């Protein structure tokens, strides 16, 4: 019994030592855009609306896709590091960086033309124009964040979490000073977005400097291999696309909840915004634990140590109730005062204090779902996670939310209740599947995945006929499946991907040139017209005249 308790304590220490730096990293990434929005709010109402809308667009069509697709890297990096083929991580990293670059290029083509999309869905023309201007200057930062998250997955899979914290701290400190200058010198919306991009660049640079300064790549880097990096992308998309749905479906549901709250009243919208901000902040704690569990479980599966992987999950699962209580209880106890941190409006604060007790349920579900979701990601079962999220939120949570709001006249509390029920069912479903995991079978799958990835263009693993040699497992069993990889088929795939890169680059460049040299922003036309008529300039005109 005592040895089991000692093992539990040691495993919990390992999880916490990985989790708290990850919590801080996620929190700082969340704070940076919020600082930009706050500063724009002091510039003008139009710039506040534009910055808020732009960051919503970036979250939905940027950061959520970044976080979701990087779950593929989480799965592959952790399993590979747990195995003995650690040099393969260097090749997987090159593949991940190229794929994320391509995804960013596709999204950037959408973002550059976002003004037309916003107008199509009925947004205010001036706000749409300013939003497009903000997004144009935040796009480099979005690319930096895509690269940052990929390198973060690479580092955390090796139990290296310190560099992300240091890099995120450096980026946040820069943001604090830079955004202060924007306000003091009235530099405008463009400068706020540009400085935010630079802060993401500083975070990425911090990671790169750490990697090279401390030579953490030595164990996992086998050299640059462009041909190998352009091949075997299928596994990334099979894991990454459902990973996007796992992250994005949940975020889109909460964003929809906020949109509906705005149709009730301004006070309810303000209360919803406060509750959502507080929930997002305390959510960083289960998110950090979830990532840590994913790392530990993935490494155990890759090392063909199913017992260790299972013990990690059970340790995290049994401690998550205590952690949820510890983080949510202060918010509930001080709900009547914590709202005034965000607003001085008594009515808004009172409405928010009515919603905040719901966060206790949410935090419990976040903890329960987070550690179980981590197991699914570590096993490469993102499809199951996406299906669970869809049915829990969209087939159950949202319909109940609208039913309580429209039919039962429960207002915003009814909406949160419906979402909470859907989330609770989702958390229970995640836990059910995680507890029923066949750990030995999942370990075999992990080893097989690593082996299949390592065979591409590896001369020591490919016979003269191009047939892959599959390794035996440590329990004595053997995988008799012998897939074939021919250099001819791989070369065709590589040429196609090179063509895609060129096509995406051309479309993106053409869109940028058109926006900067041909299209005249509506907000700029409005300012020029005001100057011509000697009328009062709108506050946002200071950004470029």
C-alpha positions as CSV (number, residue, x, y, z in Angstrom):
1,X,0.0,0.0,0.0
2,X,2.8,2.4,1.0
3,X,4.6,1.7,-2.3
4,X,1.5,2.5,-4.2
5,X,1.0,5.7,-2.4
6,X,4.6,6.7,-3.0
7,X,4.2,5.9,-6.6
8,X,1.1,8.0,-6.8
9,X,2.9,11.0,-5.1
10,X,5.9,10.7,-7.4
11,X,3.7,10.5,-10.5
12,X,1.7,13.5,-9.3
13,X,4.9,15.5,-8.8
14,X,5.9,14.7,-12.4
15,X,2.6,15.8,-13.7
16,X,2.6,19.0,-11.7
17,X,6.2,19.9,-12.6
18,X,5.2,19.7,-16.3
19,X,1.8,21.3,-15.9
20,X,2.5,24.6,-14.1
21,X,4.9,26.0,-16.7
22,X,2.4,25.0,-19.4
23,X,-0.4,26.7,-17.5
24,X,1.6,29.9,-17.3
25,X,2.6,29.7,-21.0
26,X,-1.1,29.3,-22.1
27,X,-2.2,32.1,-19.8
28,X,0.4,34.5,-21.2
29,X,-0.6,33.6,-24.8
30,X,-4.2,34.4,-23.8
31,X,-3.3,37.7,-22.2
32,X,-1.3,39.2,-25.1
33,X,-4.3,39.8,-27.5
34,X,-6.4,41.0,-24.6
35,X,-3.9,43.8,-23.9
36,X,-4.1,44.9,-27.5
37,X,-7.9,45.0,-27.3
38,X,-7.8,47.0,-24.0
39,X,-5.4,49.6,-25.5
40,X,-7.5,49.9,-28.7
41,X,-10.5,50.5,-26.4
42,X,-8.8,53.7,-25.2
43,X,-8.1,54.9,-28.7
44,X,-11.7,55.0,-30.1
45,X,-14.9,53.0,-30.1
46,X,-14.4,52.0,-33.7
47,X,-10.9,50.7,-33.0
48,X,-12.1,48.8,-30.0
49,X,-14.8,47.1,-32.1
50,X,-12.4,46.4,-34.9
51,X,-9.7,44.9,-32.5
52,X,-12.3,42.8,-30.8
53,X,-13.8,41.5,-34.0
54,X,-10.3,40.9,-35.5
55,X,-9.2,38.8,-32.5
56,X,-12.4,36.8,-32.7
57,X,-11.7,36.1,-36.4
58,X,-8.1,35.2,-35.5
59,X,-9.3,32.9,-32.7
60,X,-11.8,31.1,-34.9
61,X,-9.8,31.0,-38.1
62,X,-6.3,30.9,-36.7
63,X,-5.4,30.1,-33.1
64,X,-8.1,27.4,-32.7
65,X,-6.8,25.7,-35.9
66,X,-3.3,26.1,-34.7
67,X,-4.0,24.5,-31.3
68,X,-6.2,21.8,-32.9
69,X,-3.9,20.7,-35.7
70,X,-0.9,20.7,-33.3
71,X,-2.5,17.8,-31.5
72,X,-1.1,15.6,-34.3
73,X,2.4,16.8,-33.3
74,X,1.5,16.1,-29.7
75,X,0.6,12.5,-30.5
76,X,3.6,11.8,-32.8
77,X,6.3,13.6,-30.9
78,X,5.4,12.1,-27.5
79,X,5.2,8.5,-28.9
80,X,8.4,8.9,-30.8
81,X,10.3,10.3,-27.9
82,X,9.1,7.4,-25.7
83,X,10.4,5.0,-28.3
84,X,14.1,4.4,-29.1
85,X,13.9,6.1,-32.5
86,X,14.4,9.7,-31.2
87,X,16.3,10.9,-34.3
88,X,13.0,10.5,-36.1
89,X,11.7,13.5,-34.1
90,X,13.9,15.8,-36.1
91,X,12.2,14.6,-39.3
92,X,8.7,14.8,-37.8
93,X,9.5,18.3,-36.7
94,X,10.5,19.3,-40.3
95,X,7.2,17.8,-41.6
96,X,5.2,19.6,-38.9
97,X,6.8,22.9,-39.7
98,X,6.1,22.6,-43.4
99,X,2.5,21.5,-42.9
100,X,1.8,24.3,-40.5
101,X,3.4,26.8,-42.9
102,X,1.1,25.5,-45.7
103,X,-2.0,25.8,-43.4
104,X,-1.0,29.3,-42.4
105,X,-0.7,30.2,-46.1
106,X,-4.2,29.0,-46.8
107,X,-5.7,30.8,-43.8
108,X,-3.7,34.0,-44.7
109,X,-5.4,34.1,-48.1
110,X,-8.7,34.1,-46.3
111,X,-7.6,36.8,-43.7
112,X,-6.2,39.1,-46.4
113,X,-9.7,39.2,-48.0
114,X,-11.7,39.2,-44.7
115,X,-13.2,42.6,-45.4
116,X,-15.4,41.2,-48.2
117,X,-16.4,38.3,-46.0
118,X,-17.4,40.5,-43.1
119,X,-19.4,42.8,-45.4
120,X,-21.2,39.7,-46.9
121,X,-22.4,38.7,-43.4
122,X,-23.7,42.2,-42.7
123,X,-21.0,43.7,-40.5
124,X,-20.6,47.5,-40.3
125,X,-18.6,48.7,-43.3
126,X,-16.2,51.0,-41.3
127,X,-15.6,48.3,-38.6
128,X,-15.1,45.7,-41.3
129,X,-12.5,47.9,-43.0
130,X,-10.6,48.6,-39.8
131,X,-10.8,44.9,-38.8
132,X,-9.2,44.0,-42.1
133,X,-6.4,46.6,-41.4
134,X,-5.8,45.1,-38.0
135,X,-5.7,41.5,-39.3
136,X,-3.2,42.5,-42.1
137,X,-0.7,43.6,-39.4
138,X,-1.4,40.7,-37.1
139,X,-0.8,38.0,-39.8
140,X,3.0,37.8,-39.2
141,X,2.2,37.2,-35.6
142,X,-0.2,34.4,-36.5
143,X,2.6,32.7,-38.5
144,X,5.0,33.1,-35.6
145,X,2.4,31.5,-33.3
146,X,2.0,28.6,-35.6
147,X,5.7,28.0,-35.5
148,X,5.8,28.6,-31.7
149,X,3.2,26.0,-31.0
150,X,4.9,23.4,-33.2
151,X,8.3,23.9,-31.5
152,X,6.4,23.9,-28.1
153,X,5.0,20.4,-28.9
154,X,8.6,19.3,-29.9
155,X,10.1,20.6,-26.6
156,X,7.3,19.5,-24.2
157,X,7.4,16.0,-25.6
158,X,11.0,15.9,-24.3
159,X,9.8,17.2,-20.8
160,X,11.3,20.6,-21.6
161,X,8.8,23.3,-20.5
162,X,11.1,26.0,-19.2
163,X,11.8,27.6,-22.6
164,X,8.1,28.2,-23.4
165,X,7.6,30.0,-20.1
166,X,10.7,32.2,-20.6
167,X,9.7,33.0,-24.2
168,X,6.1,33.8,-23.3
169,X,7.2,36.0,-20.4
170,X,9.6,37.9,-22.8
171,X,6.8,38.4,-25.3
172,X,4.3,39.6,-22.6
173,X,6.8,42.1,-21.1
174,X,7.3,43.5,-24.6
175,X,3.6,43.7,-25.1
176,X,3.1,45.6,-21.9
177,X,5.6,48.3,-22.8
178,X,4.8,48.5,-26.5
179,X,1.0,48.8,-26.0
180,X,1.6,51.5,-23.4
181,X,3.5,53.4,-26.0
182,X,0.6,53.0,-28.5
183,X,-1.7,54.6,-25.9
184,X,0.6,57.4,-24.8
185,X,1.7,58.4,-28.3
186,X,-1.7,57.7,-30.0
187,X,0.0,55.4,-32.5
188,X,-3.3,53.8,-33.5
189,X,-4.7,50.4,-34.4
190,X,-2.0,49.4,-36.9
191,X,0.7,49.9,-34.3
192,X,-1.2,47.9,-31.7
193,X,-1.6,44.9,-34.1
194,X,2.1,45.3,-35.3
195,X,3.5,45.2,-31.8
196,X,1.3,42.2,-31.0
197,X,2.9,40.4,-34.0
198,X,6.4,41.3,-32.8
199,X,5.5,39.9,-29.3
200,X,4.7,36.6,-30.9
201,X,7.9,36.8,-32.9
202,X,9.8,37.3,-29.7
203,X,8.2,34.2,-28.2
204,X,9.3,32.2,-31.2
205,X,12.8,33.6,-31.2
206,X,13.1,32.8,-27.5
207,X,12.3,29.1,-28.2
208,X,14.8,29.0,-31.1
209,X,17.6,30.6,-29.1
210,X,17.0,28.1,-26.2
211,X,17.1,25.2,-28.6
212,X,20.4,26.2,-30.0
213,X,21.9,27.6,-26.8
214,X,21.4,24.5,-24.8
215,X,21.7,22.1,-27.8
216,X,18.5,20.3,-26.9
217,X,18.2,19.2,-30.5
218,X,21.3,16.9,-30.4
219,X,19.4,13.8,-29.2
220,X,16.6,14.2,-31.7
221,X,18.1,15.9,-34.8
222,X,19.3,13.7,-37.6
223,X,19.9,16.5,-40.1
224,X,17.9,18.4,-42.7
225,X,16.0,16.1,-45.1
226,X,13.7,18.1,-47.4
227,X,12.6,15.1,-49.4
228,X,11.7,13.2,-46.3
229,X,10.0,16.2,-44.8
230,X,7.8,16.5,-47.8
231,X,6.6,12.9,-47.6
232,X,4.4,10.9,-45.2
233,X,2.0,13.8,-44.4
234,X,-1.1,11.6,-44.3
235,X,-0.8,10.7,-40.5
236,X,-0.6,14.4,-39.7
237,X,-3.8,15.2,-41.5
238,X,-5.6,12.1,-40.1
239,X,-4.8,13.3,-36.6
240,X,-4.8,17.0,-37.2
241,X,-8.2,17.6,-38.9
242,X,-10.2,15.9,-36.2
243,X,-7.9,17.6,-33.7
244,X,-9.1,21.0,-35.1
245,X,-12.7,19.9,-34.7
246,X,-12.0,18.9,-31.0
247,X,-10.7,22.4,-30.2
248,X,-12.7,24.5,-32.6
249,X,-16.2,23.0,-32.0
250,X,-15.9,23.8,-28.3
251,X,-14.7,27.4,-28.9
252,X,-17.3,28.1,-31.6
253,X,-20.0,26.9,-29.2
254,X,-18.9,29.3,-26.5
255,X,-18.6,32.2,-29.1
256,X,-22.2,31.4,-30.2
257,X,-23.3,31.6,-26.6
258,X,-21.8,35.1,-26.4
259,X,-23.4,36.2,-29.6
260,X,-26.9,35.1,-28.3
261,X,-26.2,36.9,-25.0
262,X,-25.8,40.1,-27.0
263,X,-29.4,39.8,-28.3
264,X,-30.8,39.8,-24.7
265,X,-29.4,43.1,-23.4
266,X,-26.1,45.0,-23.0
267,X,-26.0,44.2,-19.3
268,X,-26.3,40.5,-20.1
269,X,-23.6,40.7,-22.8
270,X,-21.3,42.4,-20.3
271,X,-21.9,39.8,-17.7
272,X,-21.4,37.0,-20.2
273,X,-18.1,38.6,-21.3
274,X,-16.9,38.8,-17.7
275,X,-17.9,35.2,-16.9
276,X,-16.2,34.0,-20.2
277,X,-13.0,35.9,-19.4
278,X,-12.8,34.4,-15.8
279,X,-13.6,30.9,-17.1
280,X,-10.9,31.3,-19.8
281,X,-8.3,32.2,-17.2
282,X,-9.0,29.4,-14.7
283,X,-9.3,27.0,-17.7
284,X,-5.5,27.3,-18.1
285,X,-5.0,25.1,-15.0
286,X,-6.8,22.0,-16.4
287,X,-5.3,22.8,-19.8
288,X,-1.8,22.6,-18.4
289,X,-2.6,19.4,-16.6
290,X,-4.1,17.9,-19.7
291,X,-1.0,18.7,-21.8
292,X,1.3,17.2,-19.1
293,X,-0.8,14.0,-19.0
294,X,-0.7,13.8,-22.8
295,X,3.1,14.0,-22.7
296,X,3.5,11.3,-20.0
297,X,0.9,8.9,-21.5
298,X,2.3,9.4,-25.0
299,X,5.8,8.7,-23.9
300,X,4.7,5.5,-22.0
301,X,2.8,4.2,-25.1
302,X,5.8,4.9,-27.4
303,X,8.1,3.1,-25.0
304,X,5.7,0.1,-24.9
305,X,5.0,0.7,-21.2
306,X,1.2,0.5,-21.0
307,X,1.3,0.1,-17.2
308,X,3.1,3.5,-16.8
309,X,0.7,5.2,-19.2
310,X,-2.4,3.8,-17.4
311,X,-0.9,4.8,-14.0
312,X,-0.4,8.4,-15.2
313,X,-4.0,8.7,-16.3
314,X,-5.4,7.2,-13.1
315,X,-3.2,9.5,-11.0
316,X,-4.4,12.6,-12.8
317,X,-8.0,11.4,-12.8
318,X,-8.2,10.9,-9.1
319,X,-6.6,14.3,-8.3
320,X,-8.6,16.3,-10.8
321,X,-11.6,16.7,-8.4
322,X,-9.5,18.3,-5.8
323,X,-7.8,20.6,-8.3
324,X,-11.2,21.7,-9.7
325,X,-12.4,22.5,-6.3
326,X,-9.3,24.4,-5.4
327,X,-9.4,26.6,-8.5
328,X,-13.2,27.2,-8.8
329,X,-14.0,27.7,-5.1
330,X,-12.3,31.1,-4.7
331,X,-14.2,32.4,-7.8
332,X,-17.6,31.2,-6.4
333,X,-16.9,32.5,-2.9
334,X,-15.8,35.9,-4.0
335,X,-18.2,36.2,-7.0
336,X,-19.7,39.4,-5.7
337,X,-16.4,41.3,-5.7
338,X,-14.4,39.6,-8.5
339,X,-16.7,41.0,-11.2
340,X,-15.7,44.6,-10.3
341,X,-12.2,43.8,-11.5
342,X,-13.6,43.9,-15.0
343,X,-16.3,46.6,-14.7
344,X,-17.6,49.4,-12.5
345,X,-21.2,48.9,-13.7
346,X,-23.2,47.6,-10.7
347,X,-25.9,46.0,-12.8
348,X,-23.4,44.1,-15.0
349,X,-21.4,43.0,-12.0
350,X,-24.6,41.7,-10.3
351,X,-25.6,39.7,-13.4
352,X,-22.0,38.3,-13.7
353,X,-22.1,37.2,-10.0
354,X,-25.3,35.1,-10.8
355,X,-23.4,33.3,-13.6
356,X,-20.1,32.7,-11.8
357,X,-21.3,29.7,-9.6
358,X,-21.8,27.8,-12.9
359,X,-18.0,27.9,-13.3
360,X,-17.7,25.4,-10.5
361,X,-19.5,22.8,-12.7
362,X,-17.4,23.9,-15.8
363,X,-14.1,23.6,-13.9
364,X,-15.0,20.1,-12.7
365,X,-15.9,19.1,-16.2
366,X,-12.7,20.7,-17.6
367,X,-10.6,18.7,-15.3
368,X,-12.4,15.5,-15.9
369,X,-12.6,15.9,-19.7
370,X,-9.1,17.4,-19.9
371,X,-7.2,14.4,-18.6
372,X,-9.4,11.9,-20.5
373,X,-9.1,13.9,-23.7
374,X,-5.3,13.9,-23.2
375,X,-5.4,10.1,-23.3
376,X,-7.4,10.1,-26.5
377,X,-4.9,12.5,-28.1
378,X,-1.9,10.5,-26.8
379,X,-3.5,7.4,-28.4
380,X,-4.2,9.2,-31.7
381,X,-8.0,8.9,-31.3
382,X,-8.8,12.5,-32.2
383,X,-11.7,11.3,-34.4
384,X,-13.5,9.9,-31.3
385,X,-12.9,13.1,-29.4
386,X,-14.3,15.2,-32.2
387,X,-17.5,13.1,-32.5
388,X,-17.9,13.2,-28.7
389,X,-17.6,17.0,-28.7
390,X,-20.1,17.4,-31.6
391,X,-22.8,15.3,-29.9
392,X,-22.2,16.6,-26.4
393,X,-22.3,20.3,-27.4
394,X,-24.2,20.6,-30.6
395,X,-26.7,17.7,-30.4
396,X,-27.3,18.1,-26.6
397,X,-25.8,21.3,-25.1
398,X,-26.9,23.9,-27.6
399,X,-30.5,22.6,-28.1
400,X,-30.9,22.5,-24.3
401,X,-29.4,26.0,-24.0
402,X,-31.9,27.5,-26.5
403,X,-34.7,25.5,-24.9
404,X,-34.0,26.9,-21.4
405,X,-33.6,30.4,-22.9
406,X,-36.6,30.6,-25.2
407,X,-39.1,28.2,-23.8
408,X,-38.4,28.3,-20.0
409,X,-37.5,32.0,-20.0
410,X,-34.4,31.4,-17.8
411,X,-32.3,33.9,-19.7
412,X,-28.5,33.7,-19.6
413,X,-28.6,31.2,-16.7
414,X,-30.6,28.9,-18.8
415,X,-28.1,29.1,-21.6
416,X,-25.2,28.3,-19.3
417,X,-27.2,25.5,-17.8
418,X,-27.7,23.9,-21.2
419,X,-24.1,24.2,-22.1
420,X,-23.1,22.8,-18.7
421,X,-25.3,19.7,-19.2
422,X,-23.8,19.1,-22.6
423,X,-20.3,19.6,-21.3
424,X,-20.9,17.2,-18.3
425,X,-22.1,14.5,-20.7
426,X,-19.1,15.1,-22.9
427,X,-16.8,14.8,-19.9
428,X,-18.4,11.5,-18.8
429,X,-18.2,10.1,-22.3
430,X,-14.5,11.1,-22.6
431,X,-13.9,9.4,-19.2
432,X,-15.8,6.3,-20.2
433,X,-13.7,5.8,-23.4
434,X,-10.4,6.6,-21.5
435,X,-11.2,4.1,-18.7
436,X,-12.0,1.4,-21.3
437,X,-8.7,1.9,-23.2
438,X,-6.9,-1.3,-24.1
439,X,-3.5,0.0,-23.0
440,X,-1.5,-2.9,-24.5
441,X,-3.2,-2.5,-27.9
442,X,-2.7,1.2,-27.9
443,X,1.0,0.7,-27.1
444,X,1.3,-1.6,-30.1
445,X,-0.4,1.0,-32.3
446,X,2.0,3.7,-31.0
447,X,5.1,1.6,-31.7
448,X,3.7,0.6,-35.1
449,X,3.0,4.3,-36.0
450,X,6.5,5.3,-35.0
451,X,8.0,2.5,-37.0
452,X,6.0,3.3,-40.1
453,X,7.0,7.0,-39.9
454,X,10.7,6.0,-39.6
455,X,10.7,3.9,-42.7
456,X,10.2,6.8,-45.2
457,X,13.5,7.3,-47.1
458,X,15.5,5.5,-44.4
459,X,17.9,3.3,-46.3
460,X,18.6,1.1,-43.3
461,X,14.8,0.3,-43.0
462,X,14.0,-0.2,-46.6
463,X,14.9,-3.3,-48.6
464,X,16.0,-3.1,-52.3
465,X,12.4,-3.7,-53.3
466,X,11.2,-0.9,-51.1
467,X,9.5,-3.1,-48.6
468,X,9.4,-1.8,-45.0
469,X,10.7,-4.0,-42.2
470,X,8.3,-3.8,-39.2
471,X,9.8,-4.3,-35.7
472,X,8.6,-6.9,-33.2
473,X,7.0,-5.7,-30.0
474,X,8.6,-6.1,-26.6
475,X,5.9,-8.5,-25.4
476,X,7.0,-11.0,-28.0
477,X,4.2,-10.4,-30.5
478,X,4.9,-9.3,-34.1
479,X,3.1,-7.1,-36.6
480,X,3.0,-9.1,-39.8
481,X,1.6,-6.2,-41.9
482,X,4.3,-5.1,-44.4
483,X,3.3,-2.0,-46.3
484,X,5.3,-0.9,-49.2
485,X,6.7,2.6,-50.0
486,X,8.1,3.2,-53.4
487,X,10.3,6.2,-54.1
488,X,8.3,6.8,-57.4
489,X,5.0,7.3,-55.5
490,X,6.7,9.5,-52.9
491,X,8.4,11.7,-55.5
492,X,5.0,12.3,-57.2
493,X,3.5,13.3,-53.8
494,X,6.5,15.6,-53.1
495,X,6.1,17.4,-56.5
496,X,2.4,17.9,-55.8
497,X,3.1,19.5,-52.4
498,X,5.8,21.7,-53.9
499,X,3.2,22.8,-56.5
500,X,0.7,23.5,-53.6
501,X,3.2,25.7,-51.8
502,X,3.9,27.7,-55.0
503,X,0.2,28.1,-55.7
504,X,-0.6,29.2,-52.2
505,X,2.3,31.6,-52.2
506,X,1.2,33.1,-55.5
507,X,-2.4,33.6,-54.3
508,X,-1.2,35.2,-51.0
509,X,1.2,37.5,-52.7
510,X,-1.4,38.6,-55.3
511,X,-3.9,39.3,-52.5
512,X,-1.3,41.4,-50.5
513,X,-0.3,43.4,-53.6
514,X,-4.0,44.0,-54.5
515,X,-4.8,45.2,-51.0
516,X,-1.8,47.5,-50.8
517,X,-1.7,49.0,-54.3
518,X,-5.2,48.7,-55.8
519,X,-7.8,48.5,-53.1
520,X,-8.4,51.7,-51.1
521,X,-9.7,50.9,-47.6
522,X,-13.1,52.4,-46.8
523,X,-11.9,53.9,-43.5
524,X,-9.1,55.7,-45.4
525,X,-11.6,57.1,-48.0
526,X,-13.8,58.3,-45.1
527,X,-10.8,60.1,-43.5
528,X,-9.7,61.7,-46.8
529,X,-13.2,62.9,-47.4
530,X,-13.4,64.5,-44.0
531,X,-10.1,66.3,-44.7
532,X,-11.4,67.5,-48.0
533,X,-14.5,68.9,-46.5
534,X,-12.6,70.4,-43.5
535,X,-14.9,68.4,-41.2
536,X,-14.0,66.8,-37.9
537,X,-11.8,63.8,-38.3
538,X,-12.9,60.5,-36.7
539,X,-10.5,59.3,-34.0
540,X,-9.4,56.3,-36.0
541,X,-8.1,58.6,-38.8
542,X,-4.9,59.1,-36.8
543,X,-3.6,55.7,-37.7
544,X,-2.5,56.8,-41.2
545,X,-2.8,60.3,-42.5
